[in-house]
Amino acid sequence: MKTWLRDQGISYRRLAEMLGQSGSSICLKVNGRVGWQADDLLRLYDLFGLSSDFVLGISSILVTRAMHPAGSAFRSLDTGGGTS
């Protein structure tokens, strides 16, 4: 996540603003000292299409919603909603 943020030019402070959190909270989460919450993971998916596995460091493979062959249908299945 740290490398992805750097590659995207997104600071911890900017991500914190986008998630409605403090910069120190994001710093702790990115550095693995505090766990990401389910709401964080959903918001990161909504904002950037990032999988929870990627954010949590379970997978180093970046697969975003836009890369998935099912496109936007993937998002609706992933969030439990219908097609939109």
DALIN-V49641 format. One record per backbone hydrogen bond with DSSP energy under -1.0 kcal/mol. NH is the residue of the N-H (numbers start at 1). CO is the residue of the C=O. If there is no record, write none. Layout:
nh=NH co=CO
nh=NH co=CO
This chain:
nh=5 co=1
nh=6 co=2
nh=7 co=3
nh=8 co=4
nh=10 co=5
nh=15 co=11
nh=16 co=12
nh=17 co=13
nh=18 co=14
nh=19 co=15
nh=21 co=16
nh=26 co=22
nh=27 co=23
nh=28 co=24
nh=29 co=25
nh=30 co=26
nh=31 co=27
nh=32 co=29
nh=33 co=28
nh=34 co=28
nh=41 co=37
nh=42 co=38
nh=43 co=39
nh=44 co=40
nh=45 co=41
nh=46 co=42
nh=47 co=43
nh=48 co=44
nh=49 co=45
nh=50 co=44
nh=55 co=51
nh=56 co=52
nh=58 co=53
nh=59 co=53
nh=68 co=64
nh=71 co=68
nh=73 co=70
nh=74 co=71
nh=76 co=72
nh=77 co=73
nh=78 co=74
nh=79 co=75
nh=81 co=76
